[in-house]
Amino acid sequence: MALKAVIDSLDQVDEALQAYYDEQDDKFILKIEGLKDHPETGPLRRAKDHEKAKRAEVQGKLDEALARLDGLPDDFDADAYEALKAASDGKEPQKDEQLVRVREQLEKKHQSELAKKADEAKKLRGQLERLTVDEGLSRAMDKANINPDFKEDILPGLKQRAKIKLDESDDGVSALVETDMGDVSLDRYVADWASSDRGQKYVSKAQGIGATGSDGRKLDNNPFTAKAWNKTEQSRLKTSDLAKAEKAAVQAGFKDLEKALMARKPIEA
């Protein structure tokens, strides 16, 4: 007697065989071990594996097609492209209008991307120039002892009168001013302007560290000089007034403030 794999009720099954059935979804399913090895299930298993392989192949082709279409312009002419591709493969004679149409579409997309990149680069360049030039001029005015109250008003005029260019090197970007005597730094440009008749009226009156007396001598309270050398005062001055500290270091004979702060002893006069 053959046992049915699926039945609606156990009433039709011998009581001794009822234990071989499990109830699932209002049905009774025969418990079978090694079902996949049964000869009658072989065709079903092979059909399932074949269907699974076909689905994977179709999905792969779909992913490839989507990847190729990604980024194409909305008005891309697929028929013209296929005709052009067939012509390039030697299957059909090439038509000039098809070639022109596809080329124009691809060039349009390429030019749009280039324009976008160029616009981004222009904006970044403008930001870099403002940071380099404006901040450089501001520091240069501090070094030239320009009255802070006038800096904001003076800055546009200094930029307009100068032919400023950016100098890019491995060390970074700096601003230079083109003059008849060659390129000069922003510090030199502002210092020369501050010493002119027009610029002198914006220079703050000499006072405190780094200033000079009525006889033109430097005051003795510069902590970078040999006479008043004081590392604590040097650090304090840098924190409280960076521009004044830079000027004091240079007046004491150092190349710049960082060199002075790193020095273990003053430069002897």
C-alpha positions in Angstrom: 0.0 0.0 0.0 1.4 3.4 -1.0 1.2 6.3 1.4 -0.1 9.6 0.1 2.3 12.5 0.7 -0.5 15.0 1.5 -4.0 14.2 2.9 -6.8 16.3 4.4 -7.6 13.9 7.3 -6.0 11.1 9.3 -9.3 9.2 9.2 -8.3 7.5 6.0 -4.9 6.4 7.4 -4.3 3.3 9.4 -3.9 4.2 13.1 -0.4 2.6 13.2 0.7 4.9 10.4 -0.8 8.2 11.6 2.5 9.0 13.6 4.2 9.4 10.2 2.2 12.5 9.4 2.6 16.1 10.6 -0.2 18.6 10.5 0.6 21.8 8.6 -1.9 24.4 7.4 -5.0 22.2 7.9 -3.2 19.4 5.9 -1.3 16.3 7.0 2.1 15.9 5.4 4.0 12.6 5.3 7.3 12.8 7.0 9.9 11.6 4.5 13.7 11.4 4.9 16.0 11.7 1.9 13.3 13.3 -0.3 15.8 15.1 -2.5 17.4 11.8 -3.4 14.1 10.3 -4.5 14.1 9.6 -8.3 10.7 11.3 -8.8 12.0 14.6 -7.3 15.0 14.8 -9.5 13.3 16.6 -12.5 11.7 19.1 -10.1 15.0 19.8 -8.4 16.8 20.2 -11.8 14.0 22.5 -13.0 14.3 24.6 -9.9 18.1 24.9 -10.3 17.7 25.9 -13.9 15.2 28.5 -13.1 17.4 29.9 -10.4 20.4 30.1 -12.8 18.2 31.9 -15.4 17.1 34.5 -12.9 20.7 35.2 -11.8 21.6 35.6 -15.5 18.7 38.0 -16.2 19.5 40.0 -13.0 23.2 40.3 -14.1 22.2 41.6 -17.5 19.8 44.1 -15.9 22.5 45.4 -13.6 24.9 45.8 -16.5 22.3 47.7 -18.6 21.5 50.0 -15.7 25.2 50.7 -15.2 25.6 51.6 -18.9 22.5 53.9 -18.8 23.5 55.7 -15.6 24.6 59.3 -16.3 23.2 59.5 -19.9 21.3 62.7 -20.7 17.5 62.5 -20.6 17.2 63.2 -24.4 19.7 60.4 -25.3 18.6 58.7 -28.5 19.0 55.0 -28.0 18.0 54.1 -31.6 20.6 56.5 -33.0 23.2 55.0 -30.6 22.5 51.4 -31.6 22.5 52.4 -35.3 25.9 54.0 -34.8 27.2 51.0 -32.9 26.1 48.7 -35.6 27.8 50.8 -38.2 31.0 50.8 -36.3 30.8 47.0 -36.1 30.4 46.8 -39.8 26.9 45.5 -39.7 25.3 48.6 -41.3 26.6 51.5 -43.3 27.3 54.5 -41.1 25.0 57.5 -41.4 26.4 61.0 -40.8 23.3 62.3 -39.1 23.3 59.5 -36.6 27.0 60.1 -35.8 26.4 63.8 -35.4 23.4 63.3 -33.1 25.1 60.9 -30.7 28.3 62.9 -30.7 26.3 66.1 -29.8 24.5 64.4 -27.0 27.7 63.0 -25.5 29.5 66.3 -25.9 26.6 68.2 -24.3 26.8 66.0 -21.3 30.6 66.3 -21.1 30.5 70.1 -21.4 27.9 70.3 -18.7 30.1 68.4 -16.3 33.1 70.5 -17.2 31.2 73.7 -16.7 30.1 72.5 -13.3 33.7 71.6 -12.3 35.0 74.9 -13.6 32.4 76.8 -11.6 33.3 74.9 -8.4 37.0 75.6 -9.0 36.4 79.3 -9.6 34.5 79.6 -6.3 37.3 77.8 -4.4 39.9 79.9 -6.1 38.0 83.1 -5.0 37.8 81.9 -1.4 41.5 81.0 -1.5 42.4 84.4 -2.9 40.3 86.3 -0.3 41.8 84.3 2.6 45.4 84.7 1.3 45.3 88.3 0.2 42.9 89.8 2.8 44.4 88.1 5.8 47.9 88.8 4.4 47.2 92.5 4.1 45.7 92.6 7.5 48.8 91.1 9.1 51.0 93.4 7.0 49.1 96.4 8.3 49.6 95.2 11.9 53.3 94.9 11.3 53.4 98.3 9.8 51.6 99.6 12.9 48.5 100.8 11.0 45.8 102.1 13.4 43.3 99.2 13.7 40.4 101.7 13.5 41.4 102.4 9.8 42.3 98.9 8.7 38.8 98.0 7.3 38.6 101.2 5.3 42.2 100.9 4.0 42.1 97.3 2.9 40.0 97.7 -0.4 42.3 100.6 -1.5 45.5 98.6 -0.9 44.1 95.7 -3.0 42.9 98.0 -5.8 46.2 99.9 -6.1 48.4 96.7 -6.1 48.8 94.2 -8.8 48.6 91.1 -6.5 49.1 87.6 -7.7 49.1 84.2 -5.9 52.4 82.3 -5.8 51.8 78.5 -5.4 54.6 76.2 -4.4 55.1 73.0 -2.5 55.2 75.0 0.8 51.7 76.4 0.1 50.1 79.6 -1.4 51.4 83.1 -0.8 50.5 86.5 -2.2 53.1 88.7 -4.0 52.8 92.3 -5.4 54.2 93.0 -8.9 56.3 96.2 -8.9 58.8 97.9 -11.3 61.6 96.5 -9.1 60.2 93.0 -9.1 57.8 91.0 -6.9 57.6 92.0 -3.3 55.8 90.5 -0.3 52.6 92.0 1.1 54.6 93.0 4.2 57.0 95.0 2.1 54.2 96.5 0.0 52.3 97.7 3.0 55.4 98.9 4.8 56.4 101.1 1.8 52.9 102.5 1.6 52.8 103.2 5.4 56.1 105.2 5.1 54.7 107.3 2.3 53.1 110.7 2.8 49.7 109.2 2.2 50.1 106.3 4.5 51.8 108.0 7.4 48.6 109.6 8.7 47.2 106.1 9.3 50.2 104.9 11.4 49.6 104.7 15.1 51.8 106.8 17.3 54.7 104.9 18.7 54.2 103.6 22.2 55.1 100.6 24.3 57.3 97.7 23.3 59.1 98.1 20.0 58.5 101.9 20.0 61.2 104.6 19.8 61.8 107.6 21.9 62.1 111.2 20.7 65.8 110.7 19.9 65.0 107.7 17.7 66.4 105.1 20.1 64.5 101.9 20.8 63.0 101.6 24.2 64.6 99.2 26.6 61.6 97.2 27.6 61.7 94.9 24.5 61.9 91.3 26.0 63.7 90.1 22.8 66.7 92.3 23.3 69.8 91.3 25.2 69.2 94.0 27.8 65.6 93.0 28.6 65.7 89.3 27.6 62.7 87.5 29.2 61.1 84.3 27.8 58.0 84.7 30.0 57.4 88.2 28.7 58.0 87.1 25.2 55.2 84.4 25.4 52.9 86.9 27.2 53.4 89.5 24.5 52.7 87.0 21.7 49.4 86.1 23.4 48.3 89.6 24.1 49.5 91.4 20.9 50.8 89.2 18.1 51.6 92.1 15.8 53.6 94.0 18.4 55.5 90.8 19.4 56.4 90.2 15.7 57.7 93.8 15.4 59.6 93.6 18.7 61.3 90.4 17.6 62.4 91.9 14.3 63.7 95.0 16.0 65.7 92.9 18.3 67.5 91.4 15.3 65.6 88.2 14.7 64.3 87.1 11.3 60.8 86.6 12.6 58.9 85.9 15.8 59.1 82.1 15.7 62.9 82.3 15.5 63.0 84.6 18.5 60.7 82.4 20.6 62.8 79.3 19.8 66.1 81.1 20.6 67.7 80.3 23.9 69.6 83.6 24.1 69.3 87.0 22.5 71.2 88.4 19.6 74.0 90.6 20.9 74.0 94.1 19.6 
